[in-house]
Amino acid sequence: MKIVLVGAGAMGLLFGGYLSRHNEVTLVGRNAVAMDIIKEKGVRIRENDGSEEVFYPDATNDASDITEAELALLFVKAGDSRAALESVKHLMGNGTFLMTLQNGAGHEKILMEYAPKERIIIGTTNQGSYRINENTVCHSGLGDTYIGAVSGMAGDFAKVSETFSNCGFPCELSGDVKKMIWNKLMINASSSVLSGLLQAPQGYVAENEAAWDIAKKLITEICEVACADGYTFAAEEQIERINKHLKNSPGGYTSIYADLKAGRKTEVSVINGAVVREGRRLGVAIPTHEIILDMVKAMEEKAQMNAQ
């Protein structure tokens, strides 16, 4: 496939590198210097066992010269989605699939401004990556990727699913991918955001009694909102699942942790913010998420003030 991947961060490099094994991939990033380094030296992917492999996708900071693509894949932070989509909107309308694997929920609302609903693929991935330098990432997490239509099942997406699986990313077509997105929010909107606020590895959230008490409240509220949205989750099962995940990977750090530490804006608006919006829409009380959302936003604003 001809793939244009917009967003050359840790996850963009991971997917762009491996997808270039059997596809014509172009990475689009904002930093011209970084893109030149990738073009010259390739994308270096380091596995947890220390092994490394270098891939050579094309790379550019200007997508206007790209004339066609079968798949445009969005891997930017939520706040950058509109600018990223503007850069590739000239590719839409010729049968191009527009796909997101971004953190959080609700991204399809923006994507539908740029592509017809039937060409939009939404999804979630349990793959993980963190950046070492401009062209090197560590493949830090393994797991399945789930994709599907905004509503229902779309058989046309099978080629995309097969492409990902053939390049080392097990990918499953789901008739109800929104349930998978809710499932991932269970972790991202609980332990991940608390790890960021506490500036501690994820394992600390499970180890500390007070932190874990907050996490359980967040998970319970997510389950209540998801159930009101038509997706049944048992709170005790999710609490047990996430506790086990944290204990198995106690040293993990999240993107919210990294963003708050660096004084950057986080993606909390599409993570806890998504739970808050859906809770209010469905008439479900989400007091813990409202507090967490306000706390993260206050920290973001404090960082901006300090930077001035």
PASEBA-1860 file (N, C-alpha, C; in nm, 3 decimals):
! residues 308
1> MKIVLVGA> 0.083/-0.120/0.000/0.000/0.000/0.000/0.087/0.126/0.000 ~ 0.033/0.233/-0.056/0.095/0.364/-0.042/0.038/0.429/0.083 ~ 0.125/0.449/0.182/0.080/0.498/0.313/0.148/0.630/0.345 ~ 0.067/0.728/0.382/0.120/0.855/0.433/0.089/0.858/0.582 ~ 0.193/0.862/0.663/0.177/0.860/0.808/0.213/0.998/0.861 ~ 0.113/1.067/0.915/0.132/1.204/0.961/0.156/1.204/1.112 ~ 0.277/1.245/1.150/0.315/1.245/1.291/0.437/1.158/1.311 ~ 0.553/1.220/1.331/0.678/1.145/1.340/0.729/1.140/1.483
9> GAMGLLFG> 0.637/1.119/1.577/0.676/1.098/1.716/0.711/0.952/1.738 ~ 0.713/0.910/1.863/0.756/0.774/1.896/0.669/0.668/1.828 ~ 0.537/0.685/1.832/0.449/0.586/1.772/0.450/0.597/1.620 ~ 0.461/0.717/1.569/0.469/0.735/1.425/0.591/0.667/1.366 ~ 0.706/0.681/1.434/0.828/0.616/1.386/0.818/0.465/1.396 ~ 0.759/0.416/1.505/0.743/0.271/1.521/0.659/0.213/1.408 ~ 0.541/0.268/1.385/0.453/0.216/1.282/0.507/0.246/1.143 ~ 0.562/0.365/1.124/0.618/0.399/0.993/0.733/0.309/0.955
17> GYLSRHNE> 0.817/0.277/1.053/0.929/0.189/1.026/0.885/0.050/0.987 ~ 0.806/-0.014/1.070/0.766/-0.151/1.043/0.674/-0.164/0.921 ~ 0.585/-0.066/0.902/0.499/-0.072/0.784/0.577/-0.059/0.654 ~ 0.695/0.006/0.660/0.776/0.022/0.538/0.842/-0.109/0.495 ~ 0.830/-0.214/0.577/0.882/-0.345/0.537/0.824/-0.390/0.404 ~ 0.693/-0.372/0.387/0.625/-0.424/0.268/0.538/-0.319/0.200 ~ 0.557/-0.192/0.235/0.472/-0.087/0.180/0.554/0.037/0.147 ~ 0.497/0.122/0.064/0.560/0.250/0.029/0.511/0.355/0.130
25> VTLVGRNA> 0.595/0.386/0.228/0.555/0.471/0.341/0.627/0.605/0.335 ~ 0.551/0.712/0.356/0.608/0.845/0.371/0.569/0.900/0.508 ~ 0.671/0.934/0.588/0.648/0.996/0.718/0.641/1.147/0.699 ~ 0.542/1.210/0.760/0.528/1.355/0.752/0.541/1.412/0.893 ~ 0.642/1.492/0.914/0.665/1.555/1.044/0.689/1.704/1.029 ~ 0.679/1.777/1.138/0.692/1.922/1.131/0.838/1.968/1.129 ~ 0.927/1.889/1.187/1.067/1.929/1.202/1.148/1.888/1.079 ~ 1.187/1.986/0.999/1.259/1.957/0.875/1.393/1.889/0.901
33> VAMDIIKE> 1.462/1.932/1.007/1.592/1.872/1.040/1.575/1.725/1.076 ~ 1.475/1.696/1.159/1.450/1.557/1.199/1.413/1.471/1.079 ~ 1.335/1.526/0.987/1.296/1.450/0.868/1.418/1.422/0.780 ~ 1.509/1.517/0.772/1.632/1.496/0.693/1.717/1.386/0.756 ~ 1.722/1.382/0.889/1.799/1.278/0.957/1.739/1.140/0.928 ~ 1.606/1.132/0.930/1.539/1.005/0.902/1.564/0.962/0.758 ~ 1.560/1.057/0.665/1.587/1.022/0.524/1.729/0.969/0.506 ~ 1.822/1.027/0.581/1.963/0.988/0.566/1.997/0.861/0.643
41> KGVRIREN> 1.948/0.850/0.767/1.990/0.741/0.855/1.883/0.635/0.876 ~ 1.760/0.662/0.830/1.652/0.567/0.849/1.590/0.574/0.987 ~ 1.493/0.488/1.010/1.428/0.476/1.141/1.486/0.353/1.210 ~ 1.546/0.375/1.325/1.606/0.265/1.401/1.510/0.224/1.512 ~ 1.472/0.096/1.512/1.379/0.045/1.612/1.450/-0.057/1.700 ~ 1.451/-0.030/1.829/1.517/-0.117/1.926/1.411/-0.195/2.003 ~ 1.427/-0.326/2.007/1.334/-0.410/2.083/1.381/-0.420/2.228 ~ 1.294/-0.470/2.314/1.328/-0.480/2.456/1.444/-0.575/2.483
49> DGSEEVFY> 1.469/-0.669/2.391/1.580/-0.763/2.411/1.713/-0.704/2.362 ~ 1.711/-0.579/2.317/1.833/-0.513/2.273/1.859/-0.520/2.124 ~ 1.787/-0.605/2.053/1.806/-0.616/1.908/1.754/-0.490/1.839 ~ 1.814/-0.458/1.724/1.776/-0.338/1.650/1.761/-0.368/1.502 ~ 1.676/-0.290/1.438/1.660/-0.299/1.294/1.636/-0.158/1.239 ~ 1.691/-0.131/1.121/1.678/0.002/1.061/1.591/-0.009/0.936 ~ 1.496/0.085/0.924/1.404/0.089/0.811/1.418/0.224/0.741 ~ 1.381/0.227/0.612/1.402/0.348/0.534/1.274/0.396/0.463
57> PDATNDAS> 1.174/0.439/0.541/1.060/0.506/0.478/1.103/0.641/0.426 ~ 1.027/0.697/0.335/1.053/0.834/0.293/1.010/0.927/0.408 ~ 1.061/1.050/0.408/1.028/1.143/0.516/1.030/1.285/0.462 ~ 0.934/1.365/0.508/0.926/1.503/0.462/0.855/1.588/0.566 ~ 0.878/1.718/0.561/0.801/1.809/0.645/0.698/1.886/0.563 ~ 0.683/1.846/0.437/0.589/1.913/0.347/0.514/1.809/0.265 ~ 0.388/1.786/0.302/0.309/1.682/0.233/0.250/1.729/0.101 ~ 0.268/1.855/0.066/0.203/1.908/-0.054/0.254/1.843/-0.181
65> DITEAELA> 0.375/1.787/-0.177/0.431/1.722/-0.295/0.383/1.578/-0.312 ~ 0.316/1.524/-0.213/0.264/1.387/-0.223/0.134/1.391/-0.303 ~ 0.126/1.313/-0.405/0.010/1.322/-0.496/-0.098/1.219/-0.471 ~ -0.064/1.107/-0.406/-0.166/1.005/-0.384/-0.128/0.916/-0.266 ~ -0.229/0.856/-0.208/-0.208/0.761/-0.099/-0.332/0.673/-0.087 ~ -0.309/0.546/-0.056/-0.421/0.456/-0.030/-0.468/0.468/0.114 ~ -0.373/0.506/0.202/-0.404/0.519/0.344/-0.331/0.640/0.401 ~ -0.406/0.728/0.466/-0.347/0.838/0.542/-0.371/0.806/0.689
73> LLFVKAGD> -0.263/0.789/0.763/-0.270/0.746/0.902/-0.227/0.859/0.994 ~ -0.313/0.895/1.087/-0.290/1.008/1.176/-0.230/0.958/1.308 ~ -0.109/1.010/1.339/-0.043/0.973/1.464/0.012/1.096/1.534 ~ -0.067/1.203/1.533/-0.029/1.325/1.604/-0.110/1.335/1.732 ~ -0.070/1.427/1.819/-0.149/1.451/1.939/-0.281/1.517/1.901 ~ -0.381/1.495/1.984/-0.516/1.539/1.952/-0.523/1.687/1.917 ~ -0.448/1.770/1.988/-0.452/1.913/1.963/-0.395/1.954/1.829 ~ -0.321/1.863/1.767/-0.259/1.892/1.637/-0.335/1.828/1.521
81> SRAALESV> -0.449/1.765/1.549/-0.520/1.689/1.446/-0.563/1.775/1.328 ~ -0.621/1.889/1.358/-0.674/1.971/1.248/-0.563/2.019/1.155 ~ -0.453/2.066/1.213/-0.340/2.112/1.130/-0.284/1.996/1.048 ~ -0.277/1.878/1.108/-0.225/1.760/1.037/-0.318/1.723/0.922 ~ -0.448/1.726/0.945/-0.543/1.691/0.841/-0.544/1.794/0.729 ~ -0.523/1.919/0.761/-0.513/2.021/0.658/-0.397/1.993/0.563 ~ -0.288/1.937/0.618/-0.168/1.912/0.537/-0.187/1.799/0.437 ~ -0.286/1.711/0.460/-0.307/1.598/0.368/-0.446/1.598/0.307
89> KHLMGNGT> -0.521/1.707/0.322/-0.659/1.707/0.271/-0.664/1.694/0.120 ~ -0.556/1.731/0.051/-0.554/1.720/-0.095/-0.551/1.574/-0.141 ~ -0.521/1.481/-0.048/-0.517/1.339/-0.082/-0.654/1.273/-0.073 ~ -0.748/1.339/-0.008/-0.879/1.280/0.013/-0.963/1.287/-0.115 ~ -1.058/1.196/-0.126/-1.151/1.200/-0.238/-1.118/1.105/-0.350 ~ -1.005/1.037/-0.342/-0.968/0.942/-0.448/-0.962/0.799/-0.393 ~ -1.053/0.768/-0.303/-1.055/0.634/-0.246/-0.958/0.615/-0.132 ~ -0.898/0.723/-0.083/-0.803/0.714/0.028/-0.875/0.685/0.159
97> FLMTLQNG> -0.823/0.590/0.234/-0.872/0.567/0.369/-0.805/0.669/0.461 ~ -0.881/0.722/0.555/-0.828/0.812/0.657/-0.844/0.742/0.791 ~ -0.732/0.723/0.861/-0.732/0.636/0.979/-0.667/0.704/1.098 ~ -0.719/0.677/1.218/-0.659/0.725/1.342/-0.638/0.611/1.439 ~ -0.521/0.611/1.503/-0.493/0.522/1.616/-0.451/0.607/1.736 ~ -0.499/0.731/1.740/-0.461/0.823/1.847/-0.519/0.780/1.981 ~ -0.454/0.826/2.087/-0.505/0.802/2.222/-0.640/0.869/2.240 ~ -0.719/0.814/2.331/-0.845/0.878/2.366/-0.959/0.841/2.275
105> AGHEKILM> -1.062/0.926/2.275/-1.184/0.896/2.200/-1.240/1.023/2.138 ~ -1.324/1.004/2.035/-1.394/1.116/1.973/-1.324/1.178/1.854 ~ -1.213/1.120/1.809/-1.137/1.179/1.699/-1.214/1.178/1.567 ~ -1.307/1.084/1.553/-1.379/1.071/1.426/-1.459/1.196/1.391 ~ -1.495/1.276/1.490/-1.573/1.397/1.464/-1.494/1.495/1.377 ~ -1.364/1.505/1.400/-1.280/1.592/1.317/-1.251/1.525/1.184 ~ -1.223/1.394/1.187/-1.191/1.323/1.063/-1.304/1.333/0.962 ~ -1.429/1.334/1.008/-1.543/1.339/0.917/-1.556/1.473/0.846
113> EYAPKERI> -1.480/1.572/0.889/-1.475/1.699/0.817/-1.387/1.690/0.693 ~ -1.305/1.585/0.685/-1.206/1.575/0.578/-1.226/1.454/0.487 ~ -1.305/1.359/0.528/-1.326/1.238/0.446/-1.467/1.186/0.470 ~ -1.525/1.119/0.370/-1.658/1.061/0.390/-1.654/0.953/0.497 ~ -1.763/0.938/0.567/-1.771/0.847/0.681/-1.727/0.706/0.647 ~ -1.764/0.661/0.527/-1.734/0.523/0.488/-1.586/0.499/0.459 ~ -1.507/0.608/0.451/-1.363/0.593/0.428/-1.281/0.617/0.554 ~ -1.348/0.636/0.666/-1.279/0.665/0.793/-1.265/0.538/0.875
121> IIGTTNQG> -1.143/0.513/0.920/-1.112/0.399/1.005/-1.071/0.451/1.141 ~ -1.139/0.405/1.246/-1.098/0.439/1.381/-1.043/0.313/1.447 ~ -0.956/0.333/1.544/-0.899/0.216/1.607/-0.821/0.248/1.732 ~ -0.768/0.144/1.791/-0.685/0.157/1.911/-0.577/0.051/1.905 ~ -0.462/0.082/1.964/-0.352/-0.013/1.961/-0.290/-0.028/2.099 ~ -0.247/-0.149/2.127/-0.177/-0.177/2.252/-0.026/-0.186/2.232 ~ 0.020/-0.144/2.114/0.163/-0.131/2.092/0.214/-0.010/2.170 ~ 0.341/-0.013/2.207/0.399/0.098/2.281/0.537/0.133/2.229
129> SYRINENT> 0.574/0.259/2.244/0.703/0.305/2.193/0.744/0.432/2.266 ~ 0.876/0.447/2.288/0.925/0.576/2.336/1.050/0.614/2.257 ~ 1.069/0.743/2.244/1.174/0.795/2.157/1.307/0.803/2.230 ~ 1.414/0.763/2.161/1.549/0.772/2.216/1.622/0.893/2.158 ~ 1.611/0.912/2.027/1.664/1.033/1.962/1.580/1.060/1.837 ~ 1.627/1.148/1.751/1.545/1.192/1.637/1.498/1.079/1.548 ~ 1.577/0.973/1.536/1.538/0.865/1.443/1.536/0.727/1.509 ~ 1.543/0.722/1.642/1.547/0.594/1.712/1.438/0.586/1.816
137> VCHSGLGD> 1.367/0.473/1.818/1.265/0.449/1.920/1.285/0.311/1.981 ~ 1.236/0.295/2.103/1.233/0.163/2.166/1.092/0.109/2.159 ~ 1.079/-0.010/2.105/0.949/-0.077/2.094/0.918/-0.137/2.231 ~ 0.849/-0.060/2.315/0.837/-0.092/2.457/0.714/-0.173/2.494 ~ 0.619/-0.185/2.404/0.496/-0.257/2.439/0.441/-0.334/2.321 ~ 0.401/-0.458/2.346/0.342/-0.542/2.242/0.193/-0.562/2.270 ~ 0.117/-0.577/2.165/-0.026/-0.600/2.184/-0.101/-0.585/2.055 ~ -0.227/-0.620/2.058/-0.309/-0.618/1.937/-0.355/-0.477/1.902
145> TYIGAVSG> -0.387/-0.460/1.775/-0.447/-0.338/1.724/-0.586/-0.374/1.673 ~ -0.683/-0.290/1.705/-0.820/-0.313/1.662/-0.867/-0.195/1.579 ~ -0.926/-0.223/1.464/-0.976/-0.116/1.379/-1.117/-0.149/1.333 ~ -1.187/-0.044/1.294/-1.323/-0.065/1.245/-1.382/0.063/1.193 ~ -1.507/0.056/1.153/-1.578/0.171/1.101/-1.633/0.255/1.215 ~ -1.669/0.377/1.183/-1.729/0.465/1.282/-1.854/0.400/1.340 ~ -1.927/0.328/1.257/-2.041/0.250/1.305/-2.051/0.123/1.221 ~ -2.067/0.010/1.288/-2.083/-0.116/1.217/-1.952/-0.171/1.163
153> MAGDFAKV> -1.961/-0.262/1.067/-1.845/-0.329/1.008/-1.827/-0.284/0.865 ~ -1.701/-0.270/0.824/-1.672/-0.233/0.685/-1.573/-0.333/0.627 ~ -1.620/-0.416/0.534/-1.534/-0.517/0.474/-1.418/-0.460/0.396 ~ -1.434/-0.337/0.345/-1.327/-0.274/0.267/-1.201/-0.252/0.350 ~ -1.213/-0.256/0.481/-1.099/-0.229/0.568/-1.008/-0.351/0.583 ~ -1.048/-0.466/0.527/-0.972/-0.589/0.545/-0.828/-0.575/0.494 ~ -0.810/-0.503/0.383/-0.677/-0.486/0.328/-0.586/-0.413/0.426 ~ -0.640/-0.314/0.495/-0.562/-0.239/0.593/-0.523/-0.330/0.709
161> SETFSNCG> -0.618/-0.407/0.758/-0.591/-0.500/0.868/-0.482/-0.600/0.831 ~ -0.491/-0.655/0.710/-0.391/-0.752/0.664/-0.254/-0.687/0.649 ~ -0.252/-0.563/0.602/-0.125/-0.492/0.585/-0.054/-0.476/0.719 ~ -0.127/-0.436/0.821/-0.068/-0.418/0.953/-0.019/-0.551/1.009 ~ -0.100/-0.654/0.998/-0.061/-0.786/1.051/0.063/-0.839/0.981 ~ 0.072/-0.820/0.851/0.186/-0.869/0.774/0.316/-0.798/0.809 ~ 0.304/-0.681/0.872/0.424/-0.603/0.907/0.458/-0.611/1.055 ~ 0.397/-0.705/1.127/0.434/-0.725/1.266/0.342/-0.663/1.369
169> FPCELSGD> 0.230/-0.606/1.323/0.133/-0.548/1.415/0.003/-0.629/1.407 ~ -0.015/-0.730/1.491/-0.140/-0.808/1.486/-0.260/-0.716/1.490 ~ -0.345/-0.725/1.387/-0.454/-0.630/1.370/-0.584/-0.705/1.343 ~ -0.686/-0.667/1.415/-0.815/-0.735/1.404/-0.923/-0.636/1.365 ~ -1.004/-0.676/1.266/-1.121/-0.597/1.230/-1.230/-0.620/1.333 ~ -1.284/-0.513/1.386/-1.387/-0.526/1.488/-1.517/-0.464/1.439 ~ -1.626/-0.534/1.462/-1.757/-0.481/1.428/-1.803/-0.376/1.528 ~ -1.732/-0.364/1.638/-1.766/-0.266/1.741/-1.638/-0.214/1.805
177> VKKMIWNK> -1.559/-0.142/1.726/-1.429/-0.096/1.773/-1.443/0.005/1.887 ~ -1.558/0.070/1.897/-1.576/0.168/2.006/-1.567/0.099/2.142 ~ -1.605/-0.026/2.151/-1.590/-0.097/2.278/-1.442/-0.114/2.312 ~ -1.360/-0.138/2.209/-1.217/-0.151/2.231/-1.157/-0.017/2.277 ~ -1.210/0.092/2.224/-1.163/0.224/2.264/-1.199/0.251/2.409 ~ -1.322/0.215/2.449/-1.360/0.225/2.590/-1.268/0.141/2.676 ~ -1.236/0.022/2.629/-1.150/-0.069/2.704/-1.013/-0.007/2.731 ~ -0.957/0.060/2.629/-0.825/0.123/2.648/-0.835/0.246/2.738
185> LMINASSS> -0.947/0.317/2.731/-0.966/0.432/2.820/-0.963/0.391/2.966 ~ -0.998/0.266/2.996/-0.994/0.220/3.135/-0.858/0.243/3.198 ~ -0.751/0.221/3.121/-0.616/0.242/3.172/-0.572/0.386/3.154 ~ -0.592/0.439/3.033/-0.541/0.573/3.003/-0.603/0.680/3.092 ~ -0.733/0.664/3.124/-0.803/0.766/3.202/-0.800/0.738/3.351 ~ -0.725/0.637/3.391/-0.713/0.608/3.535/-0.566/0.606/3.575 ~ -0.501/0.492/3.562/-0.362/0.482/3.608/-0.266/0.570/3.529 ~ -0.289/0.584/3.399/-0.196/0.663/3.318/-0.198/0.811/3.358
193> VLSGLLQA> -0.318/0.866/3.374/-0.326/1.008/3.410/-0.277/1.030/3.552 ~ -0.301/0.935/3.643/-0.251/0.949/3.780/-0.099/0.940/3.784 ~ -0.042/0.853/3.701/0.103/0.846/3.690/0.161/0.981/3.650 ~ 0.092/1.050/3.558/0.136/1.181/3.516/0.126/1.285/3.626 ~ 0.011/1.288/3.692/-0.009/1.385/3.799/0.088/1.365/3.915 ~ 0.116/1.239/3.948/0.205/1.207/4.059/0.352/1.209/4.018 ~ 0.377/1.218/3.886/0.513/1.212/3.833/0.587/1.090/3.890 ~ 0.521/0.977/3.872/0.573/0.849/3.920/0.544/0.742/3.817
201> PQGYVAEN> 0.621/0.633/3.817/0.590/0.523/3.724/0.454/0.464/3.755 ~ 0.396/0.396/3.657/0.260/0.345/3.672/0.245/0.249/3.790 ~ 0.350/0.173/3.818/0.343/0.079/3.929/0.312/0.144/4.061 ~ 0.354/0.268/4.079/0.330/0.339/4.204/0.181/0.357/4.230 ~ 0.104/0.372/4.123/-0.040/0.391/4.138/-0.103/0.270/4.206 ~ -0.055/0.150/4.173/-0.109/0.029/4.234/-0.053/0.006/4.374 ~ 0.069/0.054/4.397/0.134/0.030/4.526/0.085/0.125/4.635 ~ 0.051/0.247/4.599/0.011/0.347/4.696/-0.139/0.339/4.723
209> EAAWDIAK> -0.176/0.325/4.848/-0.317/0.303/4.882/-0.406/0.419/4.839 ~ -0.360/0.542/4.863/-0.441/0.658/4.827/-0.457/0.671/4.676 ~ -0.345/0.651/4.603/-0.349/0.661/4.457/-0.439/0.554/4.398 ~ -0.429/0.433/4.452/-0.510/0.323/4.398/-0.659/0.344/4.429 ~ -0.689/0.407/4.541/-0.828/0.438/4.573/-0.887/0.534/4.470 ~ -0.807/0.634/4.428/-0.854/0.727/4.324/-0.871/0.653/4.192 ~ -0.773/0.566/4.161/-0.780/0.489/4.035/-0.908/0.406/4.029 ~ -0.944/0.342/4.139/-1.064/0.259/4.141/-1.190/0.343/4.117
217> KLITEICE> -1.191/0.463/4.173/-1.306/0.551/4.149/-1.314/0.591/4.002 ~ -1.198/0.621/3.942/-1.195/0.658/3.800/-1.242/0.542/3.713 ~ -1.195/0.422/3.742/-1.234/0.305/3.663/-1.384/0.278/3.676 ~ -1.435/0.288/3.798/-1.578/0.265/3.821/-1.663/0.364/3.743 ~ -1.622/0.492/3.742/-1.698/0.592/3.668/-1.694/0.566/3.518 ~ -1.577/0.523/3.466/-1.567/0.491/3.323/-1.664/0.377/3.289 ~ -1.668/0.274/3.372/-1.758/0.161/3.348/-1.903/0.207/3.346 ~ -1.939/0.297/3.435/-2.077/0.347/3.441/-2.113/0.425/3.315
225> VACADGYT> -2.019/0.507/3.266/-2.045/0.584/3.145/-2.051/0.492/3.024 ~ -1.957/0.398/3.015/-1.956/0.304/2.903/-2.085/0.222/2.899 ~ -2.131/0.178/3.014/-2.257/0.101/3.020/-2.375/0.185/2.973 ~ -2.375/0.312/3.012/-2.483/0.401/2.967/-2.476/0.424/2.817 ~ -2.357/0.406/2.759/-2.337/0.422/2.614/-2.364/0.292/2.539 ~ -2.400/0.187/2.613/-2.435/0.060/2.549/-2.327/-0.045/2.552 ~ -2.218/-0.022/2.628/-2.106/-0.116/2.633/-2.088/-0.163/2.776 ~ -2.113/-0.291/2.801/-2.114/-0.343/2.937/-1.973/-0.379/2.983
233> FAAEEQIE> -1.933/-0.318/3.094/-1.807/-0.351/3.160/-1.835/-0.367/3.309 ~ -1.779/-0.471/3.370/-1.792/-0.492/3.514/-1.677/-0.421/3.584 ~ -1.707/-0.330/3.673/-1.605/-0.249/3.737/-1.501/-0.334/3.811 ~ -1.545/-0.434/3.887/-1.450/-0.516/3.963/-1.355/-0.591/3.871 ~ -1.406/-0.638/3.757/-1.320/-0.708/3.661/-1.215/-0.613/3.604 ~ -1.256/-0.491/3.570/-1.163/-0.394/3.514/-1.060/-0.349/3.618 ~ -1.103/-0.332/3.741/-1.009/-0.296/3.848/-0.903/-0.404/3.866 ~ -0.948/-0.529/3.865/-0.853/-0.641/3.878/-0.758/-0.648/3.759
241> RINKHLKN> -0.813/-0.627/3.638/-0.730/-0.632/3.517/-0.622/-0.524/3.519 ~ -0.659/-0.404/3.555/-0.564/-0.293/3.552/-0.461/-0.307/3.663 ~ -0.503/-0.355/3.779/-0.408/-0.379/3.888/-0.302/-0.481/3.846 ~ -0.345/-0.586/3.777/-0.252/-0.687/3.729/-0.157/-0.629/3.625 ~ -0.210/-0.546/3.535/-0.128/-0.481/3.433/-0.021/-0.395/3.497 ~ -0.056/-0.317/3.597/0.039/-0.227/3.662/0.148/-0.306/3.736 ~ 0.110/-0.415/3.797/0.207/-0.496/3.870/0.301/-0.571/3.776 ~ 0.250/-0.603/3.655/0.335/-0.670/3.556/0.431/-0.574/3.488
249> SPGGYTSI> 0.394/-0.446/3.482/0.480/-0.344/3.418/0.493/-0.223/3.511 ~ 0.556/-0.242/3.625/0.559/-0.135/3.726/0.641/-0.013/3.687 ~ 0.736/-0.032/3.597/0.825/0.079/3.562/0.780/0.162/3.444 ~ 0.659/0.138/3.395/0.612/0.207/3.275/0.582/0.354/3.299 ~ 0.617/0.437/3.199/0.585/0.579/3.203/0.492/0.612/3.086 ~ 0.404/0.706/3.107/0.301/0.736/3.008/0.329/0.868/2.936 ~ 0.256/0.891/2.828/0.273/1.016/2.754/0.230/1.135/2.838 ~ 0.127/1.118/2.921/0.084/1.228/3.008/0.194/1.260/3.110
257> YADLKAGR> 0.258/1.157/3.162/0.372/1.178/3.252/0.480/1.261/3.182 ~ 0.517/1.220/3.059/0.624/1.288/2.986/0.586/1.432/2.953 ~ 0.461/1.452/2.912/0.417/1.587/2.875/0.416/1.682/2.995 ~ 0.364/1.635/3.108/0.360/1.720/3.227/0.500/1.748/3.278 ~ 0.587/1.650/3.272/0.725/1.669/3.316/0.797/1.773/3.231 ~ 0.766/1.773/3.100/0.831/1.866/3.007/0.758/1.999/2.998 ~ 0.646/2.012/3.067/0.570/2.137/3.060/0.491/2.153/2.933 ~ 0.461/2.042/2.867/0.383/2.047/2.743/0.235/2.024/2.772
265> KTEVSVIN> 0.154/2.060/2.673/0.011/2.032/2.682/-0.012/1.883/2.661 ~ -0.100/1.824/2.738/-0.127/1.681/2.730/-0.248/1.653/2.641 ~ -0.281/1.524/2.631/-0.400/1.482/2.556/-0.518/1.453/2.648 ~ -0.516/1.512/2.768/-0.621/1.482/2.866/-0.760/1.517/2.814 ~ -0.770/1.610/2.720/-0.902/1.652/2.669/-0.972/1.540/2.592 ~ -0.895/1.446/2.535/-0.958/1.334/2.464/-0.948/1.205/2.545 ~ -0.897/1.213/2.666/-0.888/1.096/2.753/-0.990/1.114/2.866 ~ -0.951/1.177/2.976/-1.051/1.205/3.080/-1.158/1.300/3.030
273> GAVVREGR> -1.119/1.392/2.940/-1.218/1.484/2.884/-1.326/1.412/2.807 ~ -1.290/1.302/2.740/-1.390/1.224/2.666/-1.490/1.159/2.762 ~ -1.438/1.109/2.875/-1.527/1.049/2.975/-1.621/1.154/3.032 ~ -1.568/1.273/3.059/-1.651/1.381/3.113/-1.760/1.421/3.014 ~ -1.724/1.438/2.887/-1.823/1.478/2.787/-1.933/1.374/2.772 ~ -1.893/1.247/2.764/-1.992/1.141/2.748/-2.076/1.124/2.874 ~ -2.014/1.140/2.990/-2.089/1.130/3.114/-2.196/1.237/3.124 ~ -2.160/1.359/3.089/-2.258/1.468/3.093/-2.368/1.446/2.988
281> RLGVAIPT> -2.330/1.397/2.871/-2.429/1.373/2.764/-2.529/1.267/2.807 ~ -2.479/1.165/2.877/-2.563/1.051/2.913/-2.624/1.063/3.053 ~ -2.593/1.172/3.122/-2.652/1.193/3.254/-2.591/1.107/3.362 ~ -2.462/1.072/3.347/-2.392/0.989/3.447/-2.296/1.078/3.526 ~ -2.298/1.066/3.657/-2.209/1.147/3.741/-2.065/1.100/3.727 ~ -1.973/1.193/3.703/-1.832/1.160/3.687/-1.746/1.260/3.768 ~ -1.771/1.273/3.899/-1.701/1.375/3.978/-1.550/1.358/3.985 ~ -1.503/1.234/3.992/-1.358/1.212/4.002/-1.289/1.252/3.872
289> HEIILDMV> -1.349/1.220/3.759/-1.290/1.259/3.631/-1.290/1.411/3.613 ~ -1.394/1.476/3.660/-1.400/1.622/3.650/-1.287/1.686/3.728 ~ -1.257/1.633/3.847/-1.148/1.687/3.929/-1.014/1.661/3.862 ~ -0.993/1.539/3.815/-0.866/1.503/3.749/-0.844/1.589/3.626 ~ -0.949/1.609/3.547/-0.939/1.692/3.427/-0.897/1.834/3.464 ~ -0.959/1.890/3.566/-0.925/2.025/3.610/-0.782/2.033/3.663 ~ -0.738/1.930/3.734/-0.603/1.930/3.789/-0.497/1.929/3.678 ~ -0.519/1.845/3.576/-0.422/1.839/3.466/-0.420/1.972/3.391
297> KAMEEKAQ> -0.537/2.028/3.364/-0.542/2.157/3.294/-0.473/2.266/3.375 ~ -0.490/2.264/3.509/-0.425/2.363/3.595/-0.273/2.349/3.587 ~ -0.224/2.225/3.583/-0.079/2.202/3.571/-0.027/2.249/3.436 ~ -0.106/2.227/3.331/-0.066/2.275/3.198/-0.054/2.427/3.197 ~ -0.153/2.493/3.254/-0.154/2.640/3.256/-0.041/2.695/3.342 ~ -0.009/2.625/3.451/0.102/2.666/3.536/0.234/2.658/3.459 ~ 0.251/2.550/3.382/0.372/2.533/3.301/0.385/2.644/3.196 ~ 0.272/2.682/3.136/0.275/2.788/3.037/0.312/2.921/3.100
305> MNAQ> 0.262/2.949/3.220/0.296/3.071/3.292/0.444/3.076/3.325 ~ 0.498/2.963/3.369/0.640/2.956/3.406/0.730/2.974/3.285 ~ 0.677/2.935/3.166/0.759/2.945/3.044/0.763/3.086/2.988 ~ 0.673/3.171/3.032/0.666/3.309/2.978/0.771/3.400/3.042
END
